[in-house]
């Protein structure tokens, strides 16, 4: 037998209990904005430009453009169309560009724990270091926002074998690292508890599509619209979740123009689409009868 994680059991999506999202809607959609901060001249970071010896000015400044310009253009668009969002926040943002966090706060958006900085990878940490990183992230968001985050996404979407237990002990209710389903599922912890895994789609994420695959923005937007429309068809049979993952350092004008088309498409379908934040999905899932969520 192959090694198994023991976190969830195999249940085909065609053999699960049926339920609706609020208002009888069948597709829940949330927008996740990755709000990240990187140190100058050290640590990890996405290679938006071919990597150079440190200090890598092209890559650092491209990422910094996201917090100085890109996120503001994105927020303008979200405001114009009345679309809620969740900020997947590195807490270093509070020190380097606190106005960014304040803008999401003013919108009433949700803050999701996303580590201190994406210049470090959670999966490479010892147990004590990981526990300390989670505690520091949680405490900083709680101090700044008045309440601790309920959800977590690891820096670089990475975990150790003990991450769910550490998150549960720190008071987290859901995690966004696991990409095994189109519905929320419960992850078992070895301490006898559980965490809700909320879908976070990788194939349509802007970083692999726009940067790694180098897709033209018009093609990316067409893919997103096709994804939404096909999932609406599928959701007639099972309630589903789709997320739109965005990185501000990719939100240049020629891309934002096509993202505008996607968000307008979503906003016109709120009779069937529940535009929400991930914490709302988690809170609603907790109200469903035991056994409804696989």
Buried (B, 14 or more C-beta within 10 A) or exposed (E): EEEEEEBBEEEEEEEBEEBEBEEEBBBBBBBBBBBBBBBEEEEBBBBBBEEEEEEBEEBBBBBBBBBBBBBBBBBEBBEEBEBBBBBBBBBBBBEBBEEBBEBBBEBEBBBBBBBBBBBBBBBEBEEEEBBEBBEEBBEBBBEBBEEBBBBBBBBBBBBBEBBBBBBBBBEBBBBBBBBEBBBBBBBBBEEEBBBBBBBBBEEBBBBEBBBEEEBEBEEBBBBBBEBBEEBBEBBEEBBBBBBBBBBBBBBBEEBBEBBBBBBBBBBEBEEBBBBBBBBBBBBBBEEEEEEEBB
